[in-house]
C-alpha cells in the first residue's frame, strides 16, 4: 500500500536523522535577493541536489512524498506578493511511492516576490523544509530558518502601511484558486495543507491543550476497566502461574512475566499507531465531524453494548486464534510474545469496544501523540498485574475469585457503551441539524440509562448470565451511589441547567426543543452591549448573553468595519467537544464576556455544517491535489481555515484587522481564563495601535 510504504520510509527517515547535525545533507540551499524595482525583490532559493537524490515540488502528490515548503514570517517591514514559483519539475511515476510525483534532479529554484513597506534596511525571516529520496531511502531534514538583509533605501514608501483592502481580496481569490490541499470530503485524510499562502498568520504555532497525561489517564482507566472483564481477569492467575511453574528460578519467572507485560504494551501501542497511520495522522479527527461516520460508530457501539449486556458473544475466527495460541507453545521470547498476542485476540470481545472508543477520542488532535499515549495507558493498566503478580506470587491468594461479579462489570460497561453511543448519534444529528436528538431527548435517555444501571447494581433485575445477588458489597454500593448521583444531577438539565460536568458530551443548550430548556427564555445581550439595526437580523445571542454572527463572515467583517472593532473568527463545529468546553468554561467569565461583546465582533463559522450553499456560491477549488467543488457551508469554512491558517482542528480563534490580517497568533483549545484574556488583549491593543497611526 502506498500509505504503508510512505509510513515505513518516514519511520526510517526519523531513525536515520536522529542525529541530523552529524549527517551530510544531500540538498544544498543558497538564497539571493534579486531587485525587481525600488520596492520589490525576488527572493531566489537555489538548490543543488546530490545524485542520485530527488527533491520534490511545492505541489504535493496524493499519498506521495512531502512537498517542499518555504514560509516567510509576517512583518510590518514587507509583504509577500503572489505565490511561490518553482523551476519546471519532471513528472513521472515514482517506484517508491507508486504514484505520479513532481521532482527535481541536480538543481532546482524557488522564487518568492516580496514588497518592502518602508525605506532602509529590511530583514526577511522565515524557514524552508523539504524531503529528498533515492530509490532506496528518504531523508527528512528538520526545518531550516533563514534571515536575509535587503537595502531598500530607494523605496519611497515613507512609513509602514496596512495592505489595501482590494489587495487582500485579490490575495484571497488567488489563494482559493491555487491552494493545494487534499480533498476534504467526508472520508478524506486529515489536513496536511499547502504551505504557500500569502495570508500567512502571525508567528507562533497554534497549540491545542490536550496534555499527554490526560490522554494517558483516559487510556489507563479504559485498560483497568478491560482488566475487570470476564475475558481478561481469569487469565491473570492462569498466565502468572504458567510463568512461575515453567521457570527454573523465581528470577527467571519474574523476567518472563515482565517480557510478557512489555509484549502486551508493544502490541497495543503498535495497534494504535498502525490504525492511525492507515487512515492518516488526523483522519479520525476529520471523520469525527462526519455525520455518516458518527452514525456508523453509534450503531457499532450499540452492537457492542448488546454483547456486553449478554445478547451474544463477539469472537474472532477460532482457527486464527488457535493458530496464534499454538505458536505460544514454542517457548523462548517468541513464545512469550505469541502468548501476549493470544491474550489480545481472546479478549477482543471485551477490549474491542474500549479500544475503538479510545482511538477515536485520542486521535482528535490530528497527530500520532494522542493514540500513542492513549494506547500506552491502556496497555500499561492491562499489563501491570501480570508483572506484579509474577514478582509477588503470594498476592494471587488475596485476589478475588472469578465469578458473577465479573459479569456485573461487563453489564455495567454495556450500559456505559449505550450512554456513549448516544454521543455519536448526537454528533450526526448536530451536523445535519435535524433536531431529532435534542438536548432534552438526550438528557432523558441518559437519565433512563443511568437509572437502569442503578437498579441493576442494586439487584432489582438480572441479565441472562447473572448469578443471584444475596447482598450488596461495599464496592457495589459505591457504584450505586455514583450512578444514582449522575441520574439526579442530570434532571435539572431538562430545565436549562448547564450540566458542566458533561460539557462537550451533551448537545449545546441552544440545541433544545424550547429555548434553553423546558420553560427557558432566550438570553438577552449583556448590559452595555449595543447592536445595530442594519445588522440585527444577522446577530444572535448565545446562552451566556454573547452577541455573535453565525456562518456569515462577510456580514461580520462589514459590521466590524462599521463599528471600528477587530473581527474575532471562531472556527467551530456542531460536533466539537473542545469548542463546547471553551464556551462553557471560558467564555462565561465576565471579563471575557465584556471583551467579546464590546471590544470585538465575534463570528462563529461551523466547519461541519452540511447544509447546502446557494448554488451561486459554489466554488471549484484544488483541494489536496484534486479538483473539488465546495457546495455546503461547512466545507466553505473548513477550506478557509486550512488554506489561510494551516490548521484543521477546532476550535481555532483568530482576531483580524479590517484587512483580514491576524493581530496575534491564532489560538486553539487551551484551558485557562487569564491566558485567554491576555491573548485577546494583545490582539485588541495591537489593532487599536495600528488604527491610531
N, C-alpha and C positions, 0 to 999 in steps of 0.2 A: 504493500500500500504506500502511495506517495507520502501520506501524512506520517506513517510509522517510520519510513526511511528518513524523512526530514527530522523527526524527533531523535532518531539514533545519531544522525550527523550533528545535531545540536548538542546532545549529551557528550559526544566525542569532542566537539569543539570546546565545550566548557572544561573538560578534563585536560585537553591539550594546552589550553591557555590559562591554567590555574596560576601560572607564574608568568604573566604576559610580558612583564618588563624584561625577562631574560630571553624572550623569543625574538627571532628575526622576522619582522613583518614583511609581507610579500606585496604590499601596495604602498608606494611612497608618494606622499602628497606635498605639493607646493602651491602656495596661494599668492596671487599677484593682483593688485588693483589696476584696471585699465580705464583711463579717463575718457568719458564719452562727451561731456560738455562741462561747463563750470560747476554744475551742481549734481551731475550724475556720473556714476562709475560702474563698470562691470567688474565684479569680483570673480576672478577665474581660478578655479581649482583644477590644477593639472596633476594627473595621477600616472605614475609609471608602475606597471604591473609585471612582476616576475613571471617568467614561463615556468611551468605550464598552468599558472593560476588564472582564474577568471574573476573579474569584478562585475557586479550586477547593476542593472539600470535602476533609475529612480522610480520606474513603473513596475510594481510588483506583479508576479505571476501567481495565479491561484494555486495554492499548495506548493509553491516554488520557494526559492531562496529569499532571504531578507533583502529588500531593496536598499540601495544607497540612499542616505539622507543627509541633508545639510540644513541646519537651522541657524537663524540669526536671532540674537537676543533683542527684545523690544527696547527701544531707546528713544529719547526725545532729540537726539542728535541726527538721526537718519531714519528713513523708512524704506522698506523693501518694495520694489516696483515689479509687478508681474510675478511670474512663476519661475522656478529654477529650470534652466535649459541644460541639455547634455549633448555631447557629440553623438554621432549616429552609432547605436549599438548593433551587433549582429543578433539575429533572431533564429533560433534553432531548437530542436528537441534535445533536452538535456538528459543524458543517460542516467544521471544520479537521481534527479527528482521526477523523471518520467513525465515532464510537462514541457511545453514550449516556453523558453525563457529568453530575455534580452540581456546580453552580457558584452563585456569588453575584454579584448586580449591586447597585451602590450602597453596601451595607454588609453586614457580617457580624459575628457574635460567636462567640467560642470560650471555653468556661468549663472550668476545671480546679479541683476542690476539693483543698485541702491541709489537713493536720492538723499543728499545731505540737506539738513534743515537749518543749518547755521554755518556761518563762516568761521574758518580757523581749523585747528586740528580736530579730527574726528577719529574716534576709536571704535572699530567694528568688532563685536564679540559674538561668538556662537560656538557651535560644535558640529562635527560630522561623524557619521557612523556607517559602517559597511560590512559586507561579508565577502570573502574570497574563497574559491573552491578549486580543487583539481578533480579528476575523475575518481580519486580515491579518498579525499578528505576535504574538510572545510575548516576555515578559521573565522572566529568571531571576535576581533579585537574590540576592546572597550571604546566607548565614545571618546573622541579626542576634541578638546576645547581649542579654539583658536582666537587670536586677537591681532588686528591689523590697524595700523595708523594711516590716516589719509590727510593730506594737506588740502583743505577745502577753502583756502583763503580767498580764492577767486569767486566763490559762490556768494552772490549778493542777496542772501536770504534775510539778513538783518537780525532775526530772532527766531526762536523756536515757534512754530505754528502748528496748530491742530490740522490734521488732514481734512481736506474738503469733503463735505458730505457726499457729493457726487462721485468723488474718487473712491470713497468707502463702498458706495453702491456698486461701482464698476468692479471693485475687487471681489465683492461677494458674488456678483454674477460670474466673474471669471472662475471663482472657486467652485461654484456649482457646476460649471462646465468641465473643469479639469481635475477636480479632486479625485484621487484614485483610492477607493476603498472597496472592500468586498461587498457582495450583495447582502443587504441586511434584511432579507426575507426572514420569515419566522423560524426557518431551520438553518439560517446561515451561521457561520462560525463567528466567534466574538470579534469585537472590533480591534483590528490592527490597522490603523488608519494611515493614510498617506501623510508623510511628514512635511509636505510642501503646501503651505497655505499662508498667504500674506496677512491674514488676520491672526497672527501669532499672539497668544496670550502673554501676559507679563511673566517674567522669570519666576520659576518655582513650580514644583510638581504638585499636582492635585493629590491630596492624601485622603485615604479612606480609613477611618478609625475603626478597624475591626481587629483588635490586638490578637496576636497569635495565641495568647494564653486563654482567651475566651473561646476560640475555636477548639483549642486543645481540651479545655474543660468540658465543652459540649460533647466532644468525642469520647472523653473519659467516662462521662455519665452514661452515654449510649453503650459503651463497652461493658460497664458494670451492669446495666440492665440486661444486656445479652448474656452476661455471665450467669445470671439468676434464672435463665430459661431452662426448660426440660431438655433442650438439645445440647447444652453446654455443661451445665452444673454436674450431672452424673459422671462426666468424663474426667473431672479433676482428680478424684481419688484413683480412678482406673489408670490414668496415664502416669500419675506420680508413682503409684505402686509398681508399675511396669519398670520405670527408670531405677527405682531403688532396688528392686529384686534382680534385674538383669545386670546391674553394675557390680563389679567386683569389690569396690570400696565405696564408702559414703561420698568421698570426694568426687569419684567418677560419676556417681549418681547425680550429685548436685550439678556437675559440669554438663551432663547430658540434658538435664531438665532445663538448665539455663540456655543451652543451644536450642532446645525446643521452643522456649519462650521467645528468643530472638528470631527464630524462624517464623513464628506467628506474626511478630511485628513487621518483619520484612515482607511477608506475603500480603498483609492488608494494606500497608503503605504503598507497595508496588501496585496493588489493585486500584487504589485511589488515583495514583498518578497516571496509570495506563488509561483508565476511563476518561480522565480529564484530557490526556494527550490525544486520544482518538477523536474526541469531539472538539478539541481546541481549548486553550487555557481559560477562556472566558465563555465558552459555548453554553455551559449550564446556566451561567448568569443571563446570557441572551435569551435562552429558552425559558428561563424563569418568568419572563414577562410575556411569553407567548400563550395565548388562550388555549390552543389545542394541546400543547404540552402539559399545561396545568390540569386540563380536563383528563388527559390520559393518566397523569400521576394520581389524580383523585380516584379514578377507577381502580388503579393498581393498588393504592393503599386500602381501599375498601375490600379488595380481594384478600390482601394480607391480613386485614383485621378479621375478616370472616374465618381465615385459617387459624389465627390466634384464639378466636372465640370457640373453636372446636368443630367448625363445619367440615373441614377436610385438612389434609396434610400436604404441604408443598415440598417435594423432594426432587433432587437431581436424579438423572438416569442411574439406576443401580449398577449397570455394567461399568460405567465410568468411575463411580465411587469405589467399586470393588477392585478395579484395576489400580487405582491410586493406593488403596489400602494394601494390596499385595506388595507394592514396591516398598512399603514401610518395613516389611519383614527382612529386608536385605541387611539391615544393621549399618553401623557407621554413620557418618554425618548425613549422607543422602537418605538413609533410612529414617533418621530423626526428622529431616526436612519433610519427607513424604508423610510422616505421622502428623506433622503440623498441617500439611496440605489436606489430609483426610479430615482433620478436625474442622477446617474451613468448609469442606464440602458437606459433611453430615450435619453441620449446624446451620446450613444455609436457610432452612425454613424459619429459623428464629432470628438469625443475624441479617438476612437479606433486606427486610423492610427497614431496619435501623440504619444499615449501611447506605441504602439508596437515599433515604431522607437526609442523612448526614452529608452525603456528597453534594446534593443539590444546594443545601444551605451553605456548606463550606465553600462552594465554588462561586458564590455570589460576588466575590471580589474580582473575578476575572483574571486570576493568576493561579499558579501552582501551590502557593504557600497555604491557602485555605485547605484544599484536600490533603496536603501533606500533614499539617498539624492536626486536622480532624481525625484522619485515619491513624496517626501515631497515637493520639489519645485513646481512641477506640481499642486498638490492638494492645496497647500497654495495659489497660484495665483487664483485657481478656487474658493476657499472658502472665501477669503478676502472680496469680495464685499458683500456677504450675511451678514457677521458680521458688516461691516462698515455701510451699508445702514440701518441695523436694529438699530444700535446705533444712527445714524443721518438720520432719515427717510425723512427729508426735502431735502436731496440730491437727492432723487428719481425724484424730479421735474426738476432737471438740467440734468438728463440722456437723451441721445439721444433716440428717439423713434425707435422701431423696424421698419425695412423697407428694401428697396432694398440694402442698404449698407451692411447688414448682408450677403446677398448672394454674394456680391462682395468679402467679406472676405473669404467666403467658396471657391469661384472660385480661388482666389489668393493662398489659401492653396493647391488647386488642382494642380496648376502649380508647386508649390514648391515640392509637392509629386512626380510629374513626374521627376523633376530635381534630387531629392534624389534617386528615383528608379534606375536611371542610375548608381549611385554609386554601388549598389548591383550587377547589371548586369556586371559592370566593374570588380568587385571582382571575379566573376565567370570566366570571360574571362582571367584575370591575372593568376588565379590559374591553369587553363587549358592551358595557353599560346597559345591561338588560334589566337591572334592578329586580332580579329574582331572589338572590341570596342577600337581602338587605341586612343591615346591622341588627335589626330586631329579630329577623329569622335566624341569623347566625347565632346570636346570643341564646335564643330559645333552644336551638338544637344542642348547644353546649351545656345549657342548664340540664336538659334531659339526659345527656350522655354522662355528665359527672354525677347526677343524682342516681342514675342506674349503677354507676361504678360504686357509689357509696352503699347502696342497698346490697350489691353483690359482696362487697368486702364485709358487710355486717352479717352475711349468711342468710339473707332473706330470700335468695333464689340461687340455683346452681346451674352450671353448664354441663354438657354431656360427659366430660371427663373428670368432673369434680368429685371428691370424696366428701363424706359428711363432715360438717364443721361442728364439733362439740363445744368449743369455746373460742373466744377471740383472743389471739396472742397480743402481747403489748405492741409488737411491730405492726400488726394488722390494725390495731386501734389508732395508731399514729397516722396510718394511711387513710383511715376513715375520716379522721379529723381534717387532713389536708384536702381530700376530695370533697367533703361536705362544705368546707370553708370556701373552696372555689365556687361551688354551687351557689352559696349565699352571696358571695362577692359579685357574681355575675348579674344577679337580679336587678339591682339599681340601674344597670346599663340599659335596660329596656326603657327607662325614662330619661336617658341622656347623660348618665354618669360617665365620666371619661374612661374609667377602667384602664388606667395607665400601665398596670402590670402586664396587660396583653396588648400594649401598643405595637402596631405593626403586624399583628396577627388578625385582630378583628377588623372588619370593614370600617372605614373612617366614619366619624359622626355625621358628616354631611350625606353619607350614603344610607339614609334612613327613609322609612315609609312616610313618617311625618317629620317635619323639620326638627332635627336634633333630638330624636327620640319621641316616644309617646307623649303627646301633650307639650312638646317643646316649641319654642319660638325662634324665629330667625334672629340671629345676632345682629346688633346694630354696630356701626363703626365706633371705635373708641372716641371718647370726648376729645374735641380739639381737632379731629380729623376732618378735612374739608374734601368734598367731592365736587365734580364739575358736571353741570347739566349736559354739556355736549357729549361727555364720555360716560355718563352714569349708567346707560344701558349696557355697557360693556364691563362694568365694575361689579365684582361680587364681594361678599364679606364672609370670612370663614368662621369657624366655631369660636375662635379667640378674638373676634372683632377686628381682624386684619383685612383691610381692603386690598384687592388684587385683581388683576386681569387674568383670564383663563384662556389659554390657547389662542391668544390674539397678540402676537408680538408687535405687529405694525401699529395697532391702536395704542398699545402700551408705550411704544417708543415716541409716538406723536404726543401722547399725554405727558411724557417725561420732558419733552422739549417745551411744551406749553407751560408747564409748572416750574421749569428750571431745576429739575431734580435728576439725579442719575437713575438709570434703569437697572433694577436688580432682576436677573433672569434666574428662575428656579426650574432647572430641568428635573422633572419628577416623573412618577409613574403611578398608575392606579394600584399596581401590584408590588409597589416598592416599600418594603418593611422599614428600611432606614429613613425613608422620606417621612413616614408617619412618626418615627421616633423624634426626628427634628421638630416636626410640627406639634408634637405632644409634650416634649420635654424642654425645648429650647425657645421656640417662638413665643410661647405664652408668657415668658418673662416680661415684666412691664417695660424695662429699658429697651428690650428688643422690639416689643410691640410699638413703642414710641418711634423708634427709628424706621421700622417698616412702614408705618402709616404716614410719617411726617418728613422723613429725610430721603426716602427713595420711592420710586414707583415699582411695585412688585408685579411680575407676570409669571405665572406657572404654566409651563409647557409640558404636556403629558406625552412622553415618547412611546407609550404603549396604547394610546388611544386609537382603536382600529376603525373609528367612524370615517366614512369616505370624505375626501375633499370635494369641493365643487370641481367638476371636470375642467373648467377653465384654469384651475390652479394646479393641474397635474404637471409634474416635472420629469423630464427624461434626463437621467444622470448616469455617470460611470461610477458605479459603487463597488468597491473591492474588485476592480478589474472586469466587471461585467456590466452590460447595459441594463439599466433598471428604471422602471417608471414608478415614481412616487405618487400614490393615489389615495393615501389615507393620512390623517392628521399626525399620528404617531411617527410614521416614517419621515415626515417632513421635518419634525423637530429632532428626531434621532440623527438624521443626516446633518442638520445644522450643528448639533452638539459635537459629533465626531469630526467633521471637517474643520470646524473653527477652533475647537478646544482640545482636540486629540484625546477625548475621554468617552467611554461608552457606558460607564456605571452611573447610577443615580443614587442619591441626589447629587447634583452639581450646581453650585451657586456662583454666579458671575455678576459683578457690578460694572456697568458700562457707562461711558460718557455718551454724548449725543451723536458722536461719530462711530459708535459701536466699538470703541476701543476699551479693553479691560482696565480698570483703575487699580486693580491688585490681582494677585494670583487667584485663579478660580479655586473654590473650596469644595471638597467632597464632604462625606458624612464624617463629622468629628464631634465627640461629646465635649461639653464644657461651655457654659454660658459666657464667662468672661472672655474666653478666646474668640467666641463668635462676635461679641460686641467690639472687641479690638479689631477684628478683621473688617467689620462693617465701617467702623470709624476711620480706619486707614484709607479705605476707598472713598468714603464720603468727603473726607478732608482733602484728598488729592483732587477730587472733582471740583471742589469749591476753589482750591488754589488755582487750578487751570482756568476756571471760569472767570476769575477776577484779574487775570493777566491782561 
